[in-house]
């Protein structure tokens, strides 16, 4: 969509309408939902460092080592239930190598 032309404060014409200044509103909680917080990410990294990987995650990394990327995605998808979750875990494990 093309950027709108400025209003002219006239009641008719192409750019009709009263001129107003747009208010900067804070982000709504619904638009922030799902965004990872700094504390949560820190705690997750700390736990990952202490506990390590789950057996299925180790299996995925082994599949990466023998160049079975597609099979690794299938394993992740099967274990996590959905394709999107599997893709996300696949990327996460690939980055961990």
Buried (B, 14 or more C-beta within 10 A) or exposed (E): EEEEEEEBEEEEEEEEBEEEEEEEEEEEEEEEEEEEEEEEEEEEEEEEEEEEEEEBBEBBBEBBEEEBEEBBBBBBBEBBEEEEEBBEBBEEBBEEE
